[in-house]
Amino acid sequence: MENINFNSFPKLENDKEELKLREDIPSIEKQLSRVDRENEELQIIQEDIEEMEDNHWIDFEGGDLDKMEENGFKHGGPDSYLISPISEKNWTSDHYFNCTAVIGIGRDINTEKEISFMTHQKPEYFVDGTPEQLENFARELSDSLKELKEKSQENTIEITLSGGNFSKTYSGDDFQNHHYQESIKKINQIVKDSLGFNSKVIAGPNNNVGSETVVTVETQKRKIWIEKTEQDDKFNQSFQSNNIEEMVDEWNK
């Protein structure tokens, strides 16, 4: 990540470099669901994931880091980030309060099957942390993005983001808003440097302090389930990551 200056980001809103998917590759499907309501289809998917021996539940808060590292996960220690290995299987992770997720999906060169990876990262680590912490996260995320590119057929990769918190009514120091904006900018910069195109936010942030997002990936269907607390629908919309400043202006109206 030698060429990224994380302290001086360009004006991303004028950058029109967008994703170009092959015509026969469907764009990732988003399925919104209420986190406080049971969904039998989704529950079965998540239960199957939690029973996998190779740990496709990205347990950010309570996971055994040594065991997850044995299973191919990358991390920066407790309260930092988890980056899954690349797999044909599904993923799930909960407790995205202020944390964000990166999901990458491509089509394997050899098997013709979809492959994916997923992350769970805390903004206090890579937004407010030391330069060394940011570089650690950036390097390892970039390595995973480049690995996905190496393993995938050309023009089959899509990178999406989710999670985070943006509360326009919060009366404190607005740290959620600061963290959310900077998370999207920094991650998008890593994606662009690694793959050459902007990422997409598949569903906007929570807009209530303490609200949770749960993310579940059905890799072979190129489908992402987003479970959220009920909120204004404008915060659930998809948008290009390089348009984050325009979205913030809209949310603040």
Stockholm file with secondary structure:
# STOCKHOLM 1.0

chainA/1-253         MENINFNSFPKLENDKEELKLREDIPSIEKQLSRVDRENEELQIIQEDIEEMEDNHWIDFEGGDLDKMEENGFKHGGPDSYLISPISEKNWTSDHYFNCTAVIGIGRDINTEKEISFMTHQKPEYFVDGTPEQLENFARELSDSLKELKEKSQENTIEITLSGGNFSKTYSGDDFQNHHYQESIKKINQIVKDSLGFNSKVIAGPNNNVGSETVVTVETQKRKIWIEKTEQDDKFNQSFQSNNIEEMVDEWNK
#=GR chainA/1-253 SS CTTCCTTSCCCGGGCCCCCCCCTTSCCCEEEEEETTSCCHHHHHHHHHHHTCTTCCBCCTTTCCHHHHHHTTCEECSTTSEEECCCBSSCEEEEEESSCEEEEEEEEBTTTCSEEEEEEEECHHHHTSSCHHHHHHHHHHHHHHHHHHHHHBCTTCCEEEEEECBCCTTCCSCCHHHHHHHHHHHHHHHHHHHHHSSCCEESSCCBCSTTCCEEEEEEGGGTEEEEEECSCCGGGSCCEEGGGHHHHHHHHTC
#=GC SS_cons         CTTCCTTSCCCGGGCCCCCCCCTTSCCCEEEEEETTSCCHHHHHHHHHHHTCTTCCBCCTTTCCHHHHHHTTCEECSTTSEEECCCBSSCEEEEEESSCEEEEEEEEBTTTCSEEEEEEEECHHHHTSSCHHHHHHHHHHHHHHHHHHHHHBCTTCCEEEEEECBCCTTCCSCCHHHHHHHHHHHHHHHHHHHHHSSCCEESSCCBCSTTCCEEEEEEGGGTEEEEEECSCCGGGSCCEEGGGHHHHHHHHTC
//
